[in-house]
Amino acid sequence: MKYLTTLEVAHELKVSKQTLLNWLYAGKIPEPPRNSKGYRLWSAARLSLVKRLIREGRLHKRTVVHLEASNRPEVVGEFAREVNQFLRDGEIDAASFLRELGRLNPAVGRALPRPSRPSSRATAVRRRSRA
C-alpha cells in the first residue's frame, strides 16, 4: 500500500500543509499512524475520511461552543448535534458520558433522569433467593 506525505495530502485537499496540521492539532481529524521514523502515514482511506469531513462542513465551520451563550432551540440543537458527532467519532457511550457530566456538574446531574430502581417487591424476592 502506498502512503501519502502530509504535503501530498494537503495538495490533494487544496489546503496548506499548516491548515492540515492545525486540523490535526485541534483534534478535528484523527491522527494518522506513524512509521518508525515518525512520519505520518496517510492512506487513501484516511484521505477520503478527511474529504468527507470537509464535504460535511465540519472542518471549516466554527463549533457552536464559540457562539454567544443562548438557550434558543436552534443553538441548543446545533450544540447537541456537535456533541453527538463527537461521541460517535470517539465511540464514547452516551450513558457513560452523561454519568460523568452529572458527576462534574451537580446541576446537570439533577436534571438527568435517575436509573429506574426495582420495586421493593422485586428487591425482597431477590433477597430471599440469595439466602
Protein Blocks (a to p, Z undefined) as FASTA:
>chain_A
ZZddfklmmmmnopafklmmmmmmnopaccddddfkopacddfklmmmmmmmmmnopmmp
ccfklpccdfbfklmmmmmmmmmmmmmmnopafklmmmmmmmmmmmlmmmpccdddddfk
lmmmmmmmmZZ
